[in-house]
Structure formats: C-alpha cells, structure tokens
Amino acid sequence: MLVKTPNGAQDIRAIWMENGVVKAINQRALPHRFEIVEIDNSEALAEAISDMTIRGAPSIGAAAAYGMALAAIRGEDMEDAADRMRSTRPTAHDLFYAVNLMLSERERLPGAADEYSDSIVARCKSIGEHGLDLIRDGSKILTHCNAGALATIDFGTALAPMRLARRAGKEFFVYVDETRPRLQGAKLTAWELLNEGIDHAIISDNASGHYIRADVDVVIVGADRIAGNGDFANKIGTYEKAVLARENGVPFYVAAPISTFDSSLLSGDEIVIEQRSPDEVLILDGVRVAPEGSDALNPAFDMTPSRYVSGFITEVGLLKPDELSKLLDTQ
C-alpha cells in the first residue's frame, strides 16, 4: 500500500489485514511490478514467508502474527499454526517473538496482530528519530541488503534515519550494496530510496571496500537477530562490511527494534544461520550462470561480533554494545 506524503514521496505499508484477509506487497515482483498479494490462510502465509514474498525481520514478525490471526479466525490448532510459522525462517528473531506474543494473546486475535503491527511502525519511526543526528548534510552512507519499509512494514530500520533526514531537508548520498544472491539492495533498497528522493547509487558487493576506504562516512545496516552480548546476524556480507569499516575508521551502526534482541543467546555463535537453496546462487533471473556440475553454498546470513559495532539504533535510543545487558534484563 502506498500513501502520498507532503514531500511527494509515498509512505509504504508492506503488510496489513483487511476483512479477514492479509494483504502484502509482493517483494519478489519489485522493482518491475508493484503487486499486492492476498492471503486467506496460515499455510499460504507461511509459504509467502519461506519464499520471500514477505521478507525483512520486522515484516516477517508481522506476517507471523497475521498468520496466527488467520489460524484463529479459521479455528485451526494454534500450536500447529505456531510451529508452522516458526519453521519458515529460523534466523529472524522477530518471527519467534511475534508468534509467542500471539499465543499469549490468542483470545484477542486478530486485534492483537494489528496492534503488534502498528507497534512495529511506531518503533521504526522512533529508530529514525534516534538515528537522525548520525546523518549530516553531505554525509556518504553505505547500507547492505534492505532494511527499509518493505522489511519493517513502514519507515524501516536502517533506512528510517535516512527517510527522516531527507524529510528534514538534509542532502546526502547512499551507497547501496546490490546484495547477492537475491539482490535485495539493487531491487528493493534502491526502489525505496528512489521513491523517497534520496540520492544513491547501486554498487556491486565487492566494491564496498573501495568506497568504505575512500568515501564512506558511516555504515548503517539492519539485523535479523541480536544476541545478549551484541553479536548479531544480518544478511550475508554484513560481517565483511563491519570489518572493513573498523579497519578504515568508519562508524558502523545497527538499527533494530527491541523485538530483534534475543537475550536467551549469550553470543552470536548460538544464532542458527539459515541455509537456502544453491539455485539462488547458481541461477540469476532464470538463467544458470555457473557450469553444470558445480554446486554452491548459500548461507542467508552471517554473524558479526559486537566489537565491530559502534552502536545500536533502537526505539529507546542509541546504545553501545556494553549497555545492552541492562536493557535486555528488562525484556
């Protein structure tokens, strides 16, 4: 759903429920087609999460909440529905957080799912407000994958400070990693920045070191799961960006709501890294780009140790890694 804003951009609502049907932007169709999918059962919604029609940790959480709502509406076994949702994407903590919350609020579904979705939007706007001062006029920013409204229902996490900075009249430039193998940066982040009127250029993933060394002022990324010590999982390729940023003295920030923090994990070594089909690497837009007989490895995420993180941009403020324990004790 797109809604025109006063500055001429369009606010994006990535997923919502209407008359007992879940509606979502089909992220697989972008940037070539803007398409809304309609889903009326939990099995189809779980498949939409698995095949990345709906993607991005907070949006996945909202989708799982709505999947639980659909199960409640249709009188399904709620524990079975919960297991179905949990099996779709093992790395994203928001999904598990949302499912457990909906189980505790099952008597209030589907209203509780709408409330959860609206709370994510409010949190993301707050993330943007707390990260706004990291962006100055003339800043050169690098981001990886898509952590915008598509991934978070609205506003974004990593993109939220950029959106609010642009609406505040700041001029800056964004380097957009293409993000192989599924090209979420080239397809989705670039589409969102273009919609918002933010100056940007897409770069190949292996060009990021060149620009971080020479021209980048700050790196801002999202996260799919953050352990209690601040280690975090994000789209594959994030770790190398963090190491490059440290080596070149460039601040590296992680933007994420509190629902992405998993205090049950002592370190990032405990995060389950999703392995996806080799075909995502071997085949590009329906054409095989590798020799027949060659196989591929395709981890969807990597883990970045907290020592590379300058700070976490959350809805409660900008936090240093050593400040997380006090916050997570209140979860």
Summary of the structure (lengths in Angstrom):
residues: 331
radius of gyration: 18.8
end to end distance: 32.1
largest distance: 57.8
contacts: 1200
relative contact order: 0.12
helix: 43%
strand: 20%
